[in-house]
Amino acid sequence: QVQVVESGGGLVQPGGSLRLNCAASGIIFSMYAVGWYRQAPGKQRELVARINNGGNTNYEDSVKGRFTISRDNAKNTVYLQMNSLKPEDTAVYSCNVRMNAVWDYWGQGTQVTVSS
């Protein structure tokens, strides 16, 4: 059984940092690309950052220079380091682990709230 579990969300002040973790089990993790998505109330879900199985990354424009995605295949985990957080980063952040349209898995999401 495949499981994808996010952790690390919470409440942080503007300018602060958080690290999100996405841990997967039941798959050969190194073969999968992983994306972090977020959805704020009343808005569509958007891709924040993605890392493929070769370690190549891409970022949504508003987080470039502030967020860093990385992976540790030995731990079956992808990280999203978020620095210089802004109130507009407030959202539910979800992890997508994907090889193709069939092998495509989501976690339950973790809330990130940036507020003073």
C-alpha positions as CSV (number, residue, x, y, z in Angstrom):
1,Q,0.0,0.0,0.0
2,V,1.3,3.4,-1.0
3,Q,1.3,6.1,1.6
4,V,2.3,9.8,1.2
5,V,2.5,11.8,4.4
6,E,3.3,15.5,4.7
7,S,4.4,17.2,7.9
8,G,6.0,20.4,9.1
9,G,3.3,22.9,8.6
10,G,2.2,25.4,11.2
11,L,1.9,29.0,12.2
12,V,4.8,31.3,11.5
13,Q,5.3,35.1,11.5
14,P,6.1,37.0,8.3
15,G,9.7,36.6,7.5
16,G,10.0,33.3,9.2
17,S,10.9,29.9,8.0
18,L,9.3,26.4,7.9
19,R,10.5,23.1,6.4
20,L,7.9,20.8,5.0
21,N,8.5,17.1,4.7
22,C,6.9,14.6,2.3
23,A,7.5,11.0,3.1
24,A,6.4,8.1,0.9
25,S,6.3,4.4,1.4
26,G,5.3,1.4,-0.7
27,I,7.1,2.6,-3.8
28,I,10.6,2.8,-5.3
29,F,10.8,6.4,-4.4
30,S,13.8,7.3,-6.4
31,M,11.9,6.6,-9.6
32,Y,9.3,9.3,-8.9
33,A,9.0,13.0,-9.4
34,V,7.7,14.9,-6.5
35,G,5.8,18.2,-6.5
36,W,4.6,20.5,-3.7
37,Y,1.3,22.2,-4.4
38,R,-0.6,24.7,-2.4
39,Q,-4.2,25.9,-2.3
40,A,-5.4,29.0,-0.5
41,P,-9.0,29.6,0.3
42,G,-11.0,30.6,-2.8
43,K,-8.0,30.0,-5.1
44,Q,-7.0,27.2,-7.4
45,R,-4.3,24.8,-6.5
46,E,-0.9,25.7,-7.9
47,L,2.4,24.0,-8.3
48,V,4.9,25.6,-5.9
49,A,8.0,23.5,-6.6
50,R,8.9,20.2,-8.2
51,I,11.9,17.9,-8.3
52,N,12.3,15.0,-10.8
53,N,13.9,11.7,-10.3
54,G,17.2,13.1,-11.6
55,G,17.2,15.9,-9.0
56,N,16.2,18.7,-11.4
57,T,14.0,21.4,-9.9
58,N,11.6,24.1,-11.0
59,Y,9.7,26.7,-9.0
60,E,6.7,28.9,-9.3
61,D,7.9,32.5,-9.9
62,S,6.7,34.0,-6.6
63,V,8.8,31.5,-4.5
64,K,12.0,31.6,-6.4
65,G,14.9,32.6,-4.2
66,R,12.8,31.9,-1.0
67,F,11.9,28.2,-1.3
68,T,14.2,25.2,-1.9
69,I,13.0,21.7,-2.8
70,S,15.3,18.8,-2.2
71,R,15.2,15.0,-1.8
72,D,16.8,12.2,0.2
73,N,16.0,9.0,-1.6
74,A,17.6,7.0,1.2
75,K,14.9,8.3,3.5
76,N,12.1,8.3,0.9
77,T,11.6,12.0,1.7
78,V,11.3,15.3,-0.2
79,Y,11.8,18.6,1.7
80,L,10.5,22.1,1.0
81,Q,12.5,24.7,2.8
82,M,10.5,27.9,3.0
83,N,12.3,31.1,4.0
84,S,11.2,34.7,4.1
85,L,7.6,33.6,4.3
86,K,4.8,36.1,3.4
87,P,1.1,36.2,4.4
88,E,0.3,35.3,0.8
89,D,2.1,32.0,1.3
90,T,-0.7,30.9,3.6
91,A,-2.3,27.8,2.2
92,V,-2.7,24.0,2.5
93,Y,0.4,22.5,1.1
94,S,0.1,19.0,-0.5
95,C,2.7,16.6,-1.9
96,N,2.3,14.8,-5.2
97,V,4.4,11.8,-5.9
98,R,4.1,10.8,-9.6
99,M,5.7,8.6,-12.1
100,N,2.8,8.7,-14.7
101,A,-1.0,9.0,-14.8
102,V,-1.4,5.6,-13.2
103,W,1.3,5.8,-10.5
104,D,0.3,9.2,-9.1
105,Y,-0.2,9.7,-5.3
106,W,-1.2,12.5,-3.0
107,G,-0.8,13.2,0.6
108,Q,-3.5,14.7,2.9
109,G,-1.9,18.1,3.0
110,T,-0.5,20.3,5.8
111,Q,-1.6,23.8,6.7
112,V,0.8,26.7,6.6
113,T,-0.3,30.0,8.1
114,V,1.9,33.1,7.9
115,S,0.5,35.8,10.2
116,S,1.6,38.2,12.9
